Amino acid sequence: MILDRFRIDGQVAVVTGAGRGLGAAIAVAFAEAGADVVIASRTKSQLDEVAEQVAAAGRQAHVVPADLSDIEATAGLADAAVERFGRLDIVVNNVGGALPCPLLDTTPDALVQAFNFNVTNAHALVRAAVPKILETAGGGSILNITSTMGRLPGRAFVSYGTAKAALAHYTRLAAMDLNPRIRVNAIAPGSILTSALEIVASNDAMRTELEAKTPLHSIGEPEDIAAAALYLVSPAGKYVTGKVLEPDGGLIAPNLDLPLPDLS
């Protein structure tokens, strides 16, 4: 049956930023599809809640509280997976971000920090994970979470958008180097109802504007991204690599403009 191709029974996945939002939804979806998961983020209490959902799905979660802005801590998750579960098949680089800031207020150091948090850390985990995937599973899948702001121009997103654009192209480049045994893809979510969007979603006027400027006239849910992630890492997506999937409600332009003045 076609649904069998979405199963990842017996596989092991590392998911960063898995304490809430997209990372948590992805980890639980993977467990429901048959995988054990290594889940990492800064807050242990959040990870424990996700681990309970994984257990309810009949799988195991290995909780790793860590500061994932630390490159060594992020890279160490590959070893943690093999030590706990004996193999590694899937890596999801979900941790990342940068606060909006006007271009002229964005220092070079801020740009470097955004690049390191969104791209360098992802590369560190990929570099550590690839030998483990090849040794223990023979092949696997890497998934990077970018953003619609990595392809659509919006004011005050020079750090975040530039870093996410870099991660999208990193995905294409890494796929070429790791063919044919490891597939590398990315997801560029649009406006998804996570804690990062709470301020907008709780404001009726802002939410109405956001929905009106989205072709599908709605805000996405974390499960929308989790479903896309499962497709890309499972046998259902076995003929896809080096691609960026865009579950964003059909956006062709930013759906919420920050009220910054024009240069005078």
DODREN-392656 format. One record per residue (C-alpha): residue number from 1; residue in three letters; z, y, x. Coordinates in Angstrom, 2 decimals. Example, Ala and Ser with C-alpha at 12.3 -4.5 7.8 and 13.67 -1.06 7.14 Angstrom:
! residues 2
<nr:1 | rest:ALA | up:7.80 | north:-4.50 | east:12.30>
<nr:2 | rest:SER | up:7.14 | north:-1.06 | east:13.67>
//
This chain:
! residues 264
<nr:1 | rest:MET | up:0.00 | north:0.00 | east:0.00>
<nr:2 | rest:ILE | up:-0.73 | north:3.53 | east:1.15>
<nr:3 | rest:LEU | up:2.95 | north:4.52 | east:0.88>
<nr:4 | rest:ASP | up:3.78 | north:1.93 | east:3.55>
<nr:5 | rest:ARG | up:1.99 | north:4.13 | east:6.08>
<nr:6 | rest:PHE | up:4.72 | north:6.73 | east:5.61>
<nr:7 | rest:ARG | up:7.43 | north:4.31 | east:6.75>
<nr:8 | rest:ILE | up:8.98 | north:4.65 | east:10.20>
<nr:9 | rest:ASP | up:11.29 | north:1.65 | east:9.97>
<nr:10 | rest:GLY | up:13.31 | north:0.92 | east:13.09>
<nr:11 | rest:GLN | up:12.14 | north:4.01 | east:14.93>
<nr:12 | rest:VAL | up:14.42 | north:6.57 | east:16.56>
<nr:13 | rest:ALA | up:13.97 | north:10.33 | east:16.30>
<nr:14 | rest:VAL | up:15.57 | north:13.31 | east:17.99>
<nr:15 | rest:VAL | up:15.77 | north:16.39 | east:15.76>
<nr:16 | rest:THR | up:17.02 | north:19.67 | east:17.18>
<nr:17 | rest:GLY | up:18.53 | north:22.39 | east:15.02>
<nr:18 | rest:ALA | up:19.49 | north:19.65 | east:12.56>
<nr:19 | rest:GLY | up:22.74 | north:21.05 | east:11.21>
<nr:20 | rest:ARG | up:21.09 | north:22.80 | east:8.27>
<nr:21 | rest:GLY | up:17.80 | north:24.05 | east:6.87>
<nr:22 | rest:LEU | up:14.56 | north:22.50 | east:8.04>
<nr:23 | rest:GLY | up:16.12 | north:20.34 | east:10.74>
<nr:24 | rest:ALA | up:18.62 | north:18.78 | east:8.33>
<nr:25 | rest:ALA | up:15.91 | north:18.10 | east:5.73>
<nr:26 | rest:ILE | up:13.66 | north:16.51 | east:8.35>
<nr:27 | rest:ALA | up:16.45 | north:14.28 | east:9.70>
<nr:28 | rest:VAL | up:17.36 | north:13.05 | east:6.22>
<nr:29 | rest:ALA | up:13.70 | north:12.45 | east:5.33>
<nr:30 | rest:PHE | up:13.22 | north:10.38 | east:8.48>
<nr:31 | rest:ALA | up:16.30 | north:8.32 | east:7.60>
<nr:32 | rest:GLU | up:14.98 | north:7.74 | east:4.09>
<nr:33 | rest:ALA | up:11.75 | north:6.52 | east:5.67>
<nr:34 | rest:GLY | up:13.63 | north:4.02 | east:7.87>
<nr:35 | rest:ALA | up:14.51 | north:5.79 | east:11.14>
<nr:36 | rest:ASP | up:17.76 | north:6.34 | east:12.97>
<nr:37 | rest:VAL | up:18.25 | north:9.90 | east:14.20>
<nr:38 | rest:VAL | up:19.87 | north:11.88 | east:16.97>
<nr:39 | rest:ILE | up:20.83 | north:15.21 | east:15.41>
<nr:40 | rest:ALA | up:21.82 | north:18.22 | east:17.47>
<nr:41 | rest:SER | up:22.94 | north:21.78 | east:16.81>
<nr:42 | rest:ARG | up:25.81 | north:24.07 | east:17.66>
<nr:43 | rest:THR | up:28.12 | north:23.31 | east:14.69>
<nr:44 | rest:LYS | up:29.63 | north:19.82 | east:14.47>
<nr:45 | rest:SER | up:30.84 | north:20.19 | east:10.89>
<nr:46 | rest:GLN | up:27.29 | north:20.81 | east:9.70>
<nr:47 | rest:LEU | up:25.98 | north:17.86 | east:11.70>
<nr:48 | rest:ASP | up:28.67 | north:15.62 | east:10.20>
<nr:49 | rest:GLU | up:27.47 | north:16.54 | east:6.70>
<nr:50 | rest:VAL | up:23.90 | north:15.63 | east:7.65>
<nr:51 | rest:ALA | up:25.14 | north:12.38 | east:9.20>
<nr:52 | rest:GLU | up:26.73 | north:11.46 | east:5.87>
<nr:53 | rest:GLN | up:23.37 | north:11.93 | east:4.13>
<nr:54 | rest:VAL | up:21.69 | north:9.78 | east:6.77>
<nr:55 | rest:ALA | up:24.30 | north:7.06 | east:6.24>
<nr:56 | rest:ALA | up:23.74 | north:7.27 | east:2.48>
<nr:57 | rest:ALA | up:20.08 | north:6.50 | east:3.17>
<nr:58 | rest:GLY | up:21.14 | north:3.35 | east:5.02>
<nr:59 | rest:ARG | up:20.46 | north:4.57 | east:8.58>
<nr:60 | rest:GLN | up:22.53 | north:5.80 | east:11.52>
<nr:61 | rest:ALA | up:22.92 | north:9.29 | east:12.91>
<nr:62 | rest:HIS | up:24.16 | north:10.11 | east:16.39>
<nr:63 | rest:VAL | up:25.77 | north:13.56 | east:16.27>
<nr:64 | rest:VAL | up:25.40 | north:15.75 | east:19.37>
<nr:65 | rest:PRO | up:27.04 | north:19.18 | east:19.10>
<nr:66 | rest:ALA | up:25.37 | north:21.35 | east:21.74>
<nr:67 | rest:ASP | up:24.26 | north:24.84 | east:22.61>
<nr:68 | rest:LEU | up:20.52 | north:24.26 | east:22.43>
<nr:69 | rest:SER | up:19.76 | north:27.51 | east:24.18>
<nr:70 | rest:ASP | up:20.82 | north:25.54 | east:27.26>
<nr:71 | rest:ILE | up:17.77 | north:23.78 | east:28.70>
<nr:72 | rest:GLU | up:19.75 | north:20.93 | east:30.26>
<nr:73 | rest:ALA | up:21.61 | north:20.24 | east:27.00>
<nr:74 | rest:THR | up:18.32 | north:20.11 | east:25.11>
<nr:75 | rest:ALA | up:16.63 | north:17.85 | east:27.65>
<nr:76 | rest:GLY | up:19.66 | north:15.55 | east:27.62>
<nr:77 | rest:LEU | up:18.97 | north:14.55 | east:24.03>
<nr:78 | rest:ALA | up:16.28 | north:12.13 | east:25.21>
<nr:79 | rest:ASP | up:18.83 | north:10.17 | east:27.24>
<nr:80 | rest:ALA | up:21.29 | north:10.35 | east:24.36>
<nr:81 | rest:ALA | up:18.78 | north:8.65 | east:22.06>
<nr:82 | rest:VAL | up:18.13 | north:5.77 | east:24.45>
<nr:83 | rest:GLU | up:21.80 | north:5.33 | east:25.30>
<nr:84 | rest:ARG | up:22.80 | north:5.19 | east:21.62>
<nr:85 | rest:PHE | up:19.87 | north:3.39 | east:20.03>
<nr:86 | rest:GLY | up:17.96 | north:1.79 | east:22.93>
<nr:87 | rest:ARG | up:14.67 | north:3.54 | east:22.26>
<nr:88 | rest:LEU | up:12.96 | north:6.83 | east:21.44>
<nr:89 | rest:ASP | up:9.85 | north:7.23 | east:19.27>
<nr:90 | rest:ILE | up:9.86 | north:10.73 | east:17.81>
<nr:91 | rest:VAL | up:10.91 | north:14.20 | east:18.94>
<nr:92 | rest:VAL | up:11.15 | north:17.21 | east:16.63>
<nr:93 | rest:ASN | up:11.53 | north:20.57 | east:18.37>
<nr:94 | rest:ASN | up:12.97 | north:22.59 | east:15.52>
<nr:95 | rest:VAL | up:15.44 | north:24.89 | east:17.26>
<nr:96 | rest:GLY | up:14.23 | north:28.42 | east:17.87>
<nr:97 | rest:GLY | up:14.10 | north:31.95 | east:16.52>
<nr:98 | rest:ALA | up:14.43 | north:35.61 | east:17.43>
<nr:99 | rest:LEU | up:15.63 | north:38.59 | east:15.41>
<nr:100 | rest:PRO | up:13.10 | north:41.17 | east:14.18>
<nr:101 | rest:CYS | up:12.94 | north:44.25 | east:16.40>
<nr:102 | rest:PRO | up:10.45 | north:47.16 | east:16.64>
<nr:103 | rest:LEU | up:8.04 | north:46.79 | east:19.53>
<nr:104 | rest:LEU | up:9.25 | north:49.81 | east:21.50>
<nr:105 | rest:ASP | up:12.85 | north:48.60 | east:21.18>
<nr:106 | rest:THR | up:11.93 | north:45.10 | east:22.41>
<nr:107 | rest:THR | up:12.83 | north:44.87 | east:26.09>
<nr:108 | rest:PRO | up:10.97 | north:42.59 | east:28.51>
<nr:109 | rest:ASP | up:14.16 | north:40.55 | east:28.80>
<nr:110 | rest:ALA | up:14.22 | north:40.04 | east:25.03>
<nr:111 | rest:LEU | up:10.66 | north:38.74 | east:25.16>
<nr:112 | rest:VAL | up:11.59 | north:36.35 | east:27.98>
<nr:113 | rest:GLN | up:14.61 | north:35.12 | east:26.03>
<nr:114 | rest:ALA | up:12.50 | north:34.49 | east:22.93>
<nr:115 | rest:PHE | up:9.95 | north:32.56 | east:24.96>
<nr:116 | rest:ASN | up:12.63 | north:30.48 | east:26.65>
<nr:117 | rest:PHE | up:14.42 | north:29.64 | east:23.40>
<nr:118 | rest:ASN | up:11.27 | north:28.75 | east:21.48>
<nr:119 | rest:VAL | up:8.95 | north:27.33 | east:24.13>
<nr:120 | rest:THR | up:10.70 | north:26.52 | east:27.41>
<nr:121 | rest:ASN | up:13.43 | north:24.51 | east:25.67>
<nr:122 | rest:ALA | up:10.82 | north:22.57 | east:23.71>
<nr:123 | rest:HIS | up:8.98 | north:21.79 | east:26.93>
<nr:124 | rest:ALA | up:12.20 | north:20.64 | east:28.59>
<nr:125 | rest:LEU | up:12.82 | north:18.12 | east:25.83>
<nr:126 | rest:VAL | up:9.20 | north:16.96 | east:25.79>
<nr:127 | rest:ARG | up:9.24 | north:16.47 | east:29.55>
<nr:128 | rest:ALA | up:12.45 | north:14.44 | east:29.35>
<nr:129 | rest:ALA | up:11.37 | north:12.47 | east:26.30>
<nr:130 | rest:VAL | up:7.87 | north:11.34 | east:27.27>
<nr:131 | rest:PRO | up:8.96 | north:8.79 | east:29.92>
<nr:132 | rest:LYS | up:11.59 | north:7.43 | east:27.52>
<nr:133 | rest:ILE | up:9.06 | north:7.10 | east:24.69>
<nr:134 | rest:LEU | up:6.60 | north:5.28 | east:26.94>
<nr:135 | rest:GLU | up:9.25 | north:2.97 | east:28.41>
<nr:136 | rest:THR | up:11.05 | north:2.03 | east:25.20>
<nr:137 | rest:ALA | up:8.45 | north:2.36 | east:22.42>
<nr:138 | rest:GLY | up:5.07 | north:2.35 | east:24.16>
<nr:139 | rest:GLY | up:3.98 | north:5.44 | east:22.28>
<nr:140 | rest:GLY | up:5.20 | north:7.96 | east:19.79>
<nr:141 | rest:SER | up:4.99 | north:11.39 | east:18.29>
<nr:142 | rest:ILE | up:6.18 | north:14.90 | east:19.11>
<nr:143 | rest:LEU | up:6.43 | north:17.60 | east:16.47>
<nr:144 | rest:ASN | up:7.00 | north:21.31 | east:17.13>
<nr:145 | rest:ILE | up:8.13 | north:23.72 | east:14.43>
<nr:146 | rest:THR | up:6.34 | north:27.04 | east:14.82>
<nr:147 | rest:SER | up:5.97 | north:29.73 | east:12.14>
<nr:148 | rest:THR | up:3.44 | north:31.55 | east:10.05>
<nr:149 | rest:MET | up:4.41 | north:34.62 | east:12.09>
<nr:150 | rest:GLY | up:2.80 | north:32.92 | east:15.07>
<nr:151 | rest:ARG | up:-0.62 | north:33.56 | east:13.50>
<nr:152 | rest:LEU | up:-0.12 | north:36.45 | east:11.02>
<nr:153 | rest:PRO | up:0.65 | north:39.96 | east:12.35>
<nr:154 | rest:GLY | up:3.76 | north:41.67 | east:11.02>
<nr:155 | rest:ARG | up:5.78 | north:44.62 | east:12.22>
<nr:156 | rest:ALA | up:8.93 | north:43.97 | east:14.27>
<nr:157 | rest:PHE | up:7.98 | north:40.38 | east:15.11>
<nr:158 | rest:VAL | up:6.54 | north:40.85 | east:18.59>
<nr:159 | rest:SER | up:9.13 | north:38.56 | east:20.23>
<nr:160 | rest:TYR | up:9.32 | north:35.91 | east:17.55>
<nr:161 | rest:GLY | up:5.63 | north:35.89 | east:16.69>
<nr:162 | rest:THR | up:4.49 | north:35.82 | east:20.31>
<nr:163 | rest:ALA | up:6.84 | north:32.94 | east:21.13>
<nr:164 | rest:LYS | up:5.80 | north:30.93 | east:18.09>
<nr:165 | rest:ALA | up:2.11 | north:31.55 | east:18.84>
<nr:166 | rest:ALA | up:2.74 | north:30.23 | east:22.33>
<nr:167 | rest:LEU | up:4.44 | north:27.13 | east:20.91>
<nr:168 | rest:ALA | up:1.43 | north:26.49 | east:18.66>
<nr:169 | rest:HIS | up:-0.96 | north:26.55 | east:21.59>
<nr:170 | rest:TYR | up:1.49 | north:24.58 | east:23.73>
<nr:171 | rest:THR | up:1.15 | north:21.91 | east:21.04>
<nr:172 | rest:ARG | up:-2.63 | north:21.75 | east:21.50>
<nr:173 | rest:LEU | up:-2.38 | north:21.67 | east:25.28>
<nr:174 | rest:ALA | up:0.37 | north:19.03 | east:25.34>
<nr:175 | rest:ALA | up:-1.64 | north:16.84 | east:22.97>
<nr:176 | rest:MET | up:-4.52 | north:16.77 | east:25.44>
<nr:177 | rest:ASP | up:-2.26 | north:15.80 | east:28.33>
<nr:178 | rest:LEU | up:-0.43 | north:13.09 | east:26.38>
<nr:179 | rest:ASN | up:-3.39 | north:11.43 | east:24.67>
<nr:180 | rest:PRO | up:-3.77 | north:8.68 | east:23.62>
<nr:181 | rest:ARG | up:-0.27 | north:7.22 | east:23.56>
<nr:182 | rest:ILE | up:1.74 | north:10.19 | east:22.31>
<nr:183 | rest:ARG | up:0.54 | north:12.43 | east:19.52>
<nr:184 | rest:VAL | up:1.65 | north:16.08 | east:19.51>
<nr:185 | rest:ASN | up:1.43 | north:18.25 | east:16.40>
<nr:186 | rest:ALA | up:3.12 | north:21.28 | east:14.91>
<nr:187 | rest:ILE | up:4.13 | north:22.71 | east:11.55>
<nr:188 | rest:ALA | up:3.93 | north:26.46 | east:10.86>
<nr:189 | rest:PRO | up:6.13 | north:27.01 | east:7.79>
<nr:190 | rest:GLY | up:5.84 | north:30.04 | east:5.57>
<nr:191 | rest:SER | up:8.75 | north:31.44 | east:3.53>
<nr:192 | rest:ILE | up:11.16 | north:28.53 | east:3.04>
<nr:193 | rest:LEU | up:14.47 | north:28.76 | east:1.18>
<nr:194 | rest:THR | up:16.90 | north:28.26 | east:4.07>
<nr:195 | rest:SER | up:19.86 | north:30.32 | east:5.26>
<nr:196 | rest:ALA | up:17.45 | north:32.52 | east:7.23>
<nr:197 | rest:LEU | up:15.93 | north:33.68 | east:3.93>
<nr:198 | rest:GLU | up:19.16 | north:34.01 | east:1.94>
<nr:199 | rest:ILE | up:19.29 | north:37.81 | east:2.08>
<nr:200 | rest:VAL | up:15.75 | north:38.11 | east:0.74>
<nr:201 | rest:ALA | up:16.12 | north:35.34 | east:-1.83>
<nr:202 | rest:SER | up:19.35 | north:36.79 | east:-3.25>
<nr:203 | rest:ASN | up:17.74 | north:40.21 | east:-3.80>
<nr:204 | rest:ASP | up:15.70 | north:40.07 | east:-7.01>
<nr:205 | rest:ALA | up:13.32 | north:42.87 | east:-6.00>
<nr:206 | rest:MET | up:12.65 | north:41.43 | east:-2.55>
<nr:207 | rest:ARG | up:12.24 | north:37.90 | east:-3.86>
<nr:208 | rest:THR | up:9.82 | north:39.06 | east:-6.54>
<nr:209 | rest:GLU | up:7.73 | north:40.84 | east:-3.91>
<nr:210 | rest:LEU | up:7.81 | north:37.80 | east:-1.63>
<nr:211 | rest:GLU | up:6.65 | north:35.47 | east:-4.40>
<nr:212 | rest:ALA | up:4.01 | north:37.88 | east:-5.70>
<nr:213 | rest:LYS | up:2.40 | north:38.17 | east:-2.25>
<nr:214 | rest:THR | up:2.35 | north:34.40 | east:-1.78>
<nr:215 | rest:PRO | up:-0.78 | north:32.83 | east:-3.30>
<nr:216 | rest:LEU | up:1.24 | north:29.96 | east:-4.82>
<nr:217 | rest:HIS | up:3.76 | north:32.53 | east:-6.19>
<nr:218 | rest:SER | up:6.80 | north:30.64 | east:-4.98>
<nr:219 | rest:ILE | up:9.14 | north:30.18 | east:-2.05>
<nr:220 | rest:GLY | up:8.99 | north:26.81 | east:-0.31>
<nr:221 | rest:GLU | up:11.81 | north:24.29 | east:-0.07>
<nr:222 | rest:PRO | up:13.02 | north:22.51 | east:3.09>
<nr:223 | rest:GLU | up:11.79 | north:19.22 | east:1.63>
<nr:224 | rest:ASP | up:8.23 | north:20.61 | east:1.63>
<nr:225 | rest:ILE | up:8.45 | north:20.86 | east:5.41>
<nr:226 | rest:ALA | up:10.21 | north:17.51 | east:5.72>
<nr:227 | rest:ALA | up:7.38 | north:15.83 | east:3.82>
<nr:228 | rest:ALA | up:4.82 | north:17.39 | east:6.15>
<nr:229 | rest:ALA | up:6.88 | north:16.30 | east:9.16>
<nr:230 | rest:LEU | up:7.03 | north:12.70 | east:7.94>
<nr:231 | rest:TYR | up:3.27 | north:12.64 | east:7.45>
<nr:232 | rest:LEU | up:2.61 | north:13.89 | east:10.97>
<nr:233 | rest:VAL | up:4.98 | north:11.51 | east:12.79>
<nr:234 | rest:SER | up:4.34 | north:8.39 | east:10.71>
<nr:235 | rest:PRO | up:1.38 | north:5.99 | east:10.73>
<nr:236 | rest:ALA | up:-0.01 | north:8.07 | east:7.85>
<nr:237 | rest:GLY | up:-0.86 | north:10.73 | east:10.44>
<nr:238 | rest:LYS | up:-1.96 | north:8.39 | east:13.22>
<nr:239 | rest:TYR | up:-5.40 | north:10.05 | east:13.53>
<nr:240 | rest:VAL | up:-3.97 | north:13.56 | east:13.87>
<nr:241 | rest:THR | up:-3.04 | north:15.19 | east:17.17>
<nr:242 | rest:GLY | up:-3.15 | north:18.68 | east:18.63>
<nr:243 | rest:LYS | up:-3.06 | north:20.26 | east:15.17>
<nr:244 | rest:VAL | up:-0.90 | north:22.86 | east:13.43>
<nr:245 | rest:LEU | up:-0.23 | north:22.16 | east:9.75>
<nr:246 | rest:GLU | up:0.44 | north:25.28 | east:7.65>
<nr:247 | rest:PRO | up:2.64 | north:24.64 | east:4.58>
<nr:248 | rest:ASP | up:3.00 | north:28.33 | east:3.72>
<nr:249 | rest:GLY | up:1.96 | north:28.74 | east:0.11>
<nr:250 | rest:GLY | up:-1.54 | north:29.79 | east:1.12>
<nr:251 | rest:LEU | up:-0.67 | north:32.91 | east:3.11>
<nr:252 | rest:ILE | up:-3.48 | north:34.90 | east:4.70>
<nr:253 | rest:ALA | up:-1.27 | north:37.96 | east:5.34>
<nr:254 | rest:PRO | up:2.49 | north:38.52 | east:5.70>
<nr:255 | rest:ASN | up:4.24 | north:38.43 | east:2.33>
<nr:256 | rest:LEU | up:7.09 | north:40.77 | east:3.19>
<nr:257 | rest:ASP | up:6.63 | north:43.95 | east:5.23>
<nr:258 | rest:LEU | up:9.63 | north:45.39 | east:7.02>
<nr:259 | rest:PRO | up:9.95 | north:49.10 | east:6.19>
<nr:260 | rest:LEU | up:9.19 | north:50.55 | east:9.62>
<nr:261 | rest:PRO | up:7.66 | north:54.04 | east:9.92>
<nr:262 | rest:ASP | up:4.23 | north:54.62 | east:11.40>
<nr:263 | rest:LEU | up:4.01 | north:56.17 | east:14.83>
<nr:264 | rest:SER | up:3.74 | north:59.95 | east:14.51>
//
